[in-house]
Amino acid sequence: MSNQRFGLHRYARTTDHRAVVAVSFTRSATEEIRSRVSRQWGPSALAWPHRIVTLDTILNDLLAHLLRSGILQWPGGHQELEVLDTWRSHLPNTYTLDKPVLTLNGTRIVTDSVRQARRESFVKPACFASAVGAGRCTHDNVREVLQVALRIEGIRACVMAYFATTIRSLLVDEVYDANDLDLGVIHLAADAGLVITLVGDPWQALYGFRGARPENVPRLLSRLGFQRSELQTSFRWRGSAAQTLLARQLRGKERVVLPEGEARDVDVVLARQWRLLWDADPHILPLAVRTKTGQFQEAVCTLLLNELAQSTFGRPGIDLVDARTSLGIMESDTLAQLRPHLRNALERLAGQGNLSGIWTDLASTMVAMTPVVPSEGQKRTPRAALAKLRTRLEVAREGLVPGMTCHQAKGREWNRVGVRLEETDEAALLRGLNPTNEAHRALYVALTRARHLSLAV
């Protein structure tokens, strides 16, 4: 749907040279739309200024425009910012109740803090202020500034004028994942006269933990008088009576019992949590690793997993970018230089080498070749993570199947999909899914990724 609408507006017969822009909420979702647009409409569909980006990119552009226009002032007078995904690994943290944030004092952006209900690991205030003063922030900090700024009528008018002069059509994919700020920006874009297309399904709203407000989307549609079109069929399931019936049963809140299968029967295995995938059939290779031992261990294990995923599936691990950031690997050359050491570690794992010895050698290499300086605690061997990687290496010749969470699978599709169910998932399917329950919505997403068949594995 989104790729078709994008092409329709992109190639409309018009002399209007403003941009056609499509946004979604994750990099994986925007990349999926980009690939579909390129396949259907050709690479020229994305020639500048037309683009498909995350909504965070649009928010960054808005803030940069406000800074360049002098409407807002950044500490130190910066007008171009370095926007990070997270402060993690960039600045030292402290365990505290006070979360450092950005806010406004008039039109000046200033640092502040917000008291939390419980202690968490946050950036040290002095380091936060210094980084902000150097023109650095995170996507969350951009949102903090805009959340306050867009309450000011004059700034709202400036944003509307910016939209009106730069964009003619805005498509928002997965709109039910939008939070209040996102919905407010969409409202401003509509008030600016942009052609707005909202695509979404309340059954697939998964980001309540990020502040998504799916219940507010119908109110926005009503206020703006949108013309609504209900899609009754899916191109994904065309030709599959089994998937069409399954989707109808799920949305009808009917009792469902999935046919059972094994990992070798499917193209991918999905679950609501990474833990379920790592604890399942060793022929399933989850595309992300989680450790309880620390940030350094998790990042290094992610690089190991990435090497295995690349050699097996020809695709990177999901958290590769975060791992590189955590280890301070900014240059691709550094990662290329590390690869022989990572491959050697995988070979030693497959050869039943001592876990502590393998880890000690690899950790020493990381310290020598990257700017990271882990604590002694972070150098401890992540035995559980390495052992689970070893079990995958032991069966790799028989064939591995990628595993990912429902969140990572959203918007994607495969011919045959395995779903790893918990007892609570099985019970929910027997009772019928409730679309107001986010766990049930995640299960619905997992069960509707298959073009032909979904199996419980």
VMD Tcl script that draws the C-alpha trace (Angstrom):
set ca {
  {0.00 0.00 0.00}
  {2.65 2.56 1.05}
  {4.91 1.93 -1.94}
  {1.97 2.28 -4.33}
  {0.81 5.55 -2.79}
  {4.35 6.93 -2.80}
  {4.73 6.22 -6.52}
  {1.30 7.67 -7.29}
  {2.19 11.02 -5.72}
  {5.81 10.94 -6.92}
  {4.80 10.63 -10.58}
  {1.62 12.70 -10.52}
  {1.44 15.04 -13.51}
  {2.50 18.25 -11.86}
  {5.01 21.05 -12.16}
  {5.26 21.13 -8.37}
  {8.89 20.31 -7.57}
  {8.47 20.04 -3.82}
  {9.31 16.71 -2.21}
  {7.18 13.63 -1.86}
  {8.21 12.17 1.51}
  {7.33 8.87 3.17}
  {8.18 8.21 6.81}
  {7.99 5.31 9.22}
  {9.30 4.77 12.73}
  {12.27 2.41 12.36}
  {15.19 2.14 9.97}
  {14.20 -1.42 9.03}
  {10.67 -0.29 8.13}
  {11.88 2.60 5.97}
  {14.42 0.36 4.24}
  {11.66 -2.11 3.43}
  {9.52 0.63 1.85}
  {12.53 1.97 -0.08}
  {13.25 -1.44 -1.58}
  {9.62 -1.94 -2.58}
  {9.41 1.52 -4.15}
  {12.63 0.90 -6.11}
  {11.37 -2.47 -7.33}
  {7.97 -1.16 -8.38}
  {8.78 2.37 -9.59}
  {12.49 2.28 -10.35}
  {15.46 3.93 -8.57}
  {14.60 7.37 -9.98}
  {11.54 7.43 -7.74}
  {13.88 8.33 -4.88}
  {15.82 11.05 -6.70}
  {16.27 14.14 -4.53}
  {14.25 15.79 -3.02}
  {11.92 12.77 -2.84}
  {12.83 10.47 0.00}
  {11.79 7.74 2.42}
  {13.19 8.31 5.92}
  {12.39 7.80 9.58}
  {10.18 10.36 11.26}
  {13.15 11.16 13.49}
  {14.96 12.41 10.36}
  {12.11 14.84 9.67}
  {12.21 16.04 13.28}
  {15.98 16.58 13.02}
  {15.42 18.63 9.86}
  {12.76 20.71 11.62}
  {15.06 21.54 14.52}
  {17.94 22.36 12.16}
  {15.65 24.73 10.25}
  {14.59 26.47 13.47}
  {18.24 26.88 14.45}
  {19.37 28.17 11.06}
  {16.44 30.60 11.01}
  {17.45 31.97 14.43}
  {14.05 31.09 15.89}
  {15.71 28.81 18.44}
  {19.25 29.13 19.82}
  {21.43 26.14 20.68}
  {24.07 26.43 23.42}
  {27.26 27.72 21.83}
  {25.36 29.01 18.80}
  {25.46 25.70 16.90}
  {23.21 25.46 13.87}
  {24.32 22.02 12.67}
  {24.06 19.17 15.16}
  {25.51 15.69 15.51}
  {22.46 13.61 16.42}
  {23.24 10.25 18.02}
  {20.95 7.26 18.49}
  {21.89 7.12 22.16}
  {24.42 8.51 24.64}
  {25.34 4.93 25.43}
  {29.12 4.44 25.10}
  {29.65 8.11 24.23}
  {29.43 9.58 27.74}
  {29.92 8.24 31.28}
  {26.76 7.32 33.16}
  {25.72 7.47 36.76}
  {22.96 5.62 38.63}
  {20.51 8.31 39.66}
  {16.90 9.50 39.82}
  {17.67 12.60 37.72}
  {17.48 12.25 33.94}
  {19.25 15.05 32.01}
  {17.03 16.59 29.32}
  {16.77 19.61 27.04}
  {14.08 22.27 27.32}
  {13.52 25.93 26.43}
  {14.13 29.15 28.31}
  {12.30 31.54 26.03}
  {13.82 30.65 22.66}
  {17.12 29.42 24.12}
  {17.66 25.68 24.39}
  {18.98 24.80 27.85}
  {19.87 21.69 29.82}
  {17.68 20.57 32.69}
  {16.82 17.41 34.59}
  {13.65 15.45 35.28}
  {13.18 13.41 38.46}
  {12.31 9.78 37.72}
  {10.29 7.40 39.87}
  {13.22 4.99 40.23}
  {16.97 5.09 39.79}
  {18.35 4.38 36.35}
  {21.64 4.77 34.49}
  {21.77 8.27 32.99}
  {24.47 10.50 31.55}
  {26.32 12.57 34.13}
  {24.90 16.13 34.09}
  {28.23 17.88 33.57}
  {29.14 15.58 30.66}
  {25.67 16.05 29.18}
  {25.96 19.84 29.32}
  {29.45 19.73 27.78}
  {28.32 17.49 24.90}
  {25.27 19.64 24.20}
  {27.50 22.70 24.22}
  {29.63 21.01 21.57}
  {26.58 20.55 19.32}
  {25.79 16.93 20.13}
  {22.49 15.37 21.21}
  {20.31 12.30 20.73}
  {17.05 11.80 18.84}
  {15.28 11.82 22.21}
  {16.80 15.24 22.96}
  {15.54 16.58 19.62}
  {12.08 15.36 20.57}
  {12.34 17.02 23.99}
  {13.06 20.39 22.39}
  {10.31 20.12 19.78}
  {7.78 18.90 22.33}
  {8.13 22.27 24.09}
  {8.76 24.42 21.01}
  {5.66 23.32 19.11}
  {3.45 24.63 21.89}
  {4.51 28.16 20.91}
  {2.22 29.63 18.25}
  {4.94 31.54 16.39}
  {7.12 28.44 16.12}
  {4.17 26.37 14.94}
  {3.57 28.93 12.18}
  {7.25 28.75 11.16}
  {7.10 24.93 10.98}
  {3.95 25.09 8.85}
  {5.64 27.52 6.46}
  {8.69 25.21 6.27}
  {6.46 22.25 5.41}
  {4.48 24.23 2.84}
  {7.58 25.34 0.94}
  {9.52 22.06 0.97}
  {7.05 19.14 0.88}
  {3.93 18.61 -1.22}
  {2.98 15.09 -0.12}
  {3.65 13.29 3.17}
  {2.96 9.59 3.65}
  {3.14 8.18 7.19}
  {3.43 4.41 7.34}
  {2.44 2.48 10.49}
  {0.75 5.57 11.89}
  {-0.62 3.64 14.88}
  {2.95 3.58 16.21}
  {2.95 7.40 16.49}
  {3.18 9.17 19.83}
  {1.63 12.53 20.71}
  {4.53 14.56 19.25}
  {4.39 12.57 16.01}
  {0.64 13.09 15.72}
  {1.10 16.81 16.43}
  {3.63 17.12 13.61}
  {1.27 15.30 11.23}
  {-1.48 17.75 12.26}
  {0.80 20.71 11.47}
  {1.68 19.22 8.08}
  {-2.01 18.85 7.25}
  {-2.71 22.44 8.38}
  {0.13 23.55 6.07}
  {-1.79 22.16 3.10}
  {0.29 19.06 2.41}
  {-1.38 16.04 0.85}
  {-1.33 13.56 3.74}
  {-1.64 9.79 3.48}
  {-1.76 7.76 6.70}
  {-1.30 4.01 6.47}
  {-1.76 1.78 9.47}
  {-3.53 -1.04 11.23}
  {-4.48 -0.83 14.93}
  {-3.90 -4.59 15.13}
  {-0.20 -3.94 14.40}
  {0.54 -1.17 16.92}
  {3.61 -2.46 18.80}
  {5.40 0.53 20.27}
  {3.45 1.43 23.40}
  {6.74 1.13 25.33}
  {8.05 4.03 23.22}
  {5.02 6.17 23.94}
  {2.87 5.23 20.93}
  {-0.75 6.32 21.33}
  {-2.81 4.21 18.89}
  {-6.03 5.31 20.62}
  {-5.36 8.90 19.53}
  {-5.12 8.14 15.81}
  {-8.91 7.96 15.24}
  {-9.26 11.35 16.94}
  {-6.71 12.84 14.54}
  {-8.54 11.34 11.56}
  {-11.81 12.80 12.80}
  {-10.40 16.28 13.49}
  {-8.78 16.54 10.06}
  {-11.68 15.00 8.14}
  {-9.60 12.31 6.42}
  {-11.21 10.16 3.77}
  {-10.88 6.61 5.04}
  {-10.40 3.49 2.91}
  {-10.60 0.07 4.53}
  {-8.42 -2.61 2.92}
  {-10.24 -5.91 3.09}
  {-7.62 -8.10 1.44}
  {-3.85 -8.45 1.57}
  {-1.55 -8.85 -1.42}
  {0.73 -10.84 0.87}
  {-1.78 -13.68 1.24}
  {-3.09 -13.66 -2.30}
  {-3.27 -17.29 -3.40}
  {-3.01 -18.69 0.15}
  {-6.37 -19.88 1.48}
  {-4.68 -20.94 4.74}
  {-3.22 -17.51 5.50}
  {-6.39 -15.70 4.44}
  {-8.43 -17.88 6.80}
  {-5.92 -17.47 9.64}
  {-5.97 -13.67 9.37}
  {-9.76 -13.63 9.31}
  {-9.94 -15.85 12.40}
  {-7.41 -13.73 14.30}
  {-9.19 -10.46 13.54}
  {-12.52 -12.09 14.34}
  {-11.13 -13.02 17.78}
  {-11.82 -16.67 17.05}
  {-10.12 -19.72 18.57}
  {-6.95 -20.65 16.64}
  {-4.70 -23.69 16.83}
  {-1.56 -23.44 14.69}
  {-0.23 -26.47 12.81}
  {3.13 -27.58 14.21}
  {6.42 -27.82 12.37}
  {10.18 -27.61 12.78}
  {12.76 -24.96 12.02}
  {13.79 -26.70 8.79}
  {10.20 -26.29 7.53}
  {10.26 -22.46 7.48}
  {12.16 -19.45 6.14}
  {12.28 -17.55 9.45}
  {11.25 -18.05 13.06}
  {9.59 -15.24 15.03}
  {8.95 -14.76 18.74}
  {7.95 -11.96 21.07}
  {11.31 -12.08 22.90}
  {14.89 -12.87 21.89}
  {15.17 -15.24 24.86}
  {12.58 -17.59 23.34}
  {14.62 -17.85 20.16}
  {17.95 -18.51 21.86}
  {16.36 -21.19 24.08}
  {14.72 -22.94 21.11}
  {15.97 -25.37 18.45}
  {19.71 -24.67 17.86}
  {19.00 -24.59 14.11}
  {17.44 -21.16 14.78}
  {20.03 -18.37 14.70}
  {18.56 -15.23 16.34}
  {19.83 -12.05 14.70}
  {20.46 -10.24 17.99}
  {22.16 -11.26 21.20}
  {21.39 -10.08 24.72}
  {23.74 -10.52 27.68}
  {23.31 -9.77 31.35}
  {27.03 -9.22 31.85}
  {27.47 -5.75 30.35}
  {27.58 -3.42 27.38}
  {31.09 -4.38 26.22}
  {30.32 -8.10 26.27}
  {27.06 -7.59 24.38}
  {28.73 -5.47 21.70}
  {31.55 -7.97 21.11}
  {29.11 -10.91 21.03}
  {27.04 -8.94 18.51}
  {30.10 -8.65 16.24}
  {30.59 -12.42 16.51}
  {26.93 -13.01 15.71}
  {27.16 -10.60 12.79}
  {30.02 -12.59 11.25}
  {28.00 -15.79 11.51}
  {24.85 -14.15 10.12}
  {26.77 -12.61 7.22}
  {28.38 -15.90 6.24}
  {25.15 -17.88 6.68}
  {22.41 -15.56 5.42}
  {24.32 -12.79 3.65}
  {22.81 -10.18 5.97}
  {24.07 -8.35 9.07}
  {22.99 -8.80 12.64}
  {20.23 -6.46 13.74}
  {22.26 -4.55 16.34}
  {25.49 -4.15 14.35}
  {25.27 -0.35 14.25}
  {24.72 -0.16 18.02}
  {27.59 -2.56 18.65}
  {29.96 -0.49 16.52}
  {28.88 2.64 18.37}
  {29.41 1.00 21.76}
  {32.92 -0.05 20.76}
  {33.75 3.27 19.10}
  {34.20 1.64 15.67}
  {33.47 4.59 13.43}
  {35.45 3.47 10.38}
  {34.56 0.51 8.16}
  {38.29 -0.21 7.82}
  {38.50 -0.97 11.53}
  {35.66 -3.48 11.30}
  {37.35 -5.09 8.29}
  {40.59 -5.40 10.28}
  {38.70 -7.04 13.14}
  {37.01 -9.63 10.96}
  {39.89 -12.17 10.84}
  {39.98 -12.11 14.66}
  {36.20 -12.59 14.86}
  {36.33 -15.49 12.40}
  {39.16 -17.06 14.36}
  {37.09 -16.82 17.54}
  {34.14 -18.50 15.79}
  {36.41 -21.28 14.53}
  {37.72 -21.84 18.05}
  {34.16 -21.87 19.39}
  {33.18 -24.47 16.81}
  {36.30 -26.46 17.71}
  {35.27 -26.71 21.38}
  {38.02 -24.38 22.58}
  {37.99 -23.08 26.15}
  {35.43 -20.27 26.45}
  {37.51 -18.16 28.83}
  {40.58 -18.43 26.63}
  {38.66 -17.53 23.48}
  {37.05 -14.55 25.20}
  {40.26 -13.27 26.79}
  {42.05 -13.24 23.44}
  {39.16 -11.57 21.63}
  {38.60 -8.96 24.35}
  {42.31 -8.10 24.31}
  {42.14 -7.62 20.54}
  {39.12 -5.32 20.90}
  {40.88 -3.19 23.50}
  {43.98 -2.96 21.31}
  {42.14 -2.10 18.08}
  {39.27 0.11 19.27}
  {39.09 3.17 21.55}
  {36.90 1.39 24.09}
  {38.26 0.93 27.62}
  {36.09 -1.68 29.39}
  {36.06 -2.05 33.14}
  {37.40 -5.22 34.72}
  {33.81 -6.36 35.26}
  {33.03 -5.90 31.58}
  {35.96 -8.12 30.67}
  {34.35 -11.13 32.37}
  {33.56 -14.02 30.03}
  {29.90 -13.98 28.84}
  {29.65 -17.75 29.09}
  {25.93 -18.09 28.38}
  {26.07 -16.02 25.18}
  {29.19 -17.81 23.90}
  {27.72 -21.22 24.72}
  {24.57 -20.45 22.74}
  {26.64 -19.30 19.78}
  {28.60 -22.55 20.04}
  {25.43 -24.66 19.82}
  {24.54 -22.86 16.55}
  {28.00 -23.48 15.14}
  {27.70 -27.18 15.99}
  {24.64 -27.58 13.70}
  {25.51 -24.93 11.10}
  {26.33 -27.50 8.41}
  {22.80 -28.91 8.70}
  {21.39 -25.46 7.95}
  {20.44 -22.49 10.10}
  {17.24 -20.45 9.97}
  {17.17 -16.75 10.96}
  {15.20 -15.78 14.04}
  {13.90 -12.35 15.00}
  {11.30 -10.71 17.20}
  {7.86 -9.61 16.08}
  {9.00 -5.99 16.29}
  {11.87 -6.58 13.87}
  {9.63 -8.56 11.52}
  {6.94 -5.91 11.25}
  {6.37 -4.82 7.65}
  {8.29 -7.79 6.25}
  {7.13 -11.05 4.72}
  {8.34 -14.58 3.92}
  {6.79 -17.61 2.26}
  {6.74 -19.84 5.35}
  {7.03 -18.47 8.88}
  {7.60 -20.32 12.12}
  {6.35 -18.77 15.35}
  {7.80 -19.65 18.74}
  {4.90 -19.53 21.19}
  {4.92 -19.15 24.97}
  {2.21 -20.78 27.05}
  {0.50 -17.40 27.39}
  {0.51 -17.04 23.58}
  {-1.12 -20.45 23.12}
  {-3.74 -19.61 25.73}
  {-4.45 -16.27 24.03}
  {-4.95 -17.97 20.67}
  {-7.37 -20.45 22.21}
  {-9.41 -17.61 23.75}
  {-9.16 -15.30 20.74}
  {-6.85 -12.28 20.47}
  {-7.73 -8.92 21.99}
  {-6.48 -5.98 19.86}
  {-6.24 -3.73 22.93}
  {-3.51 -6.01 24.35}
  {-0.05 -5.17 22.95}
  {1.24 -8.71 23.48}
  {-1.70 -10.01 21.44}
  {-0.96 -7.46 18.72}
  {2.66 -8.63 18.58}
  {1.41 -12.20 18.18}
  {-0.93 -11.08 15.39}
  {2.00 -9.45 13.57}
  {4.05 -12.66 13.83}
  {1.21 -14.79 12.48}
  {0.55 -12.57 9.48}
  {4.08 -12.34 8.02}
  {3.73 -15.49 5.91}
  {2.67 -15.45 2.29}
  {1.70 -19.12 2.36}
  {1.91 -20.82 5.76}
  {2.44 -20.11 9.48}
  {3.61 -22.89 11.79}
  {4.23 -23.25 15.52}
  {7.85 -24.38 15.99}
}
mol new
graphics top color blue
foreach p $ca { graphics top sphere $p radius 0.5 }
foreach p [lrange $ca 0 end-1] q [lrange $ca 1 end] { graphics top cylinder $p $q radius 0.2 }
display resetview
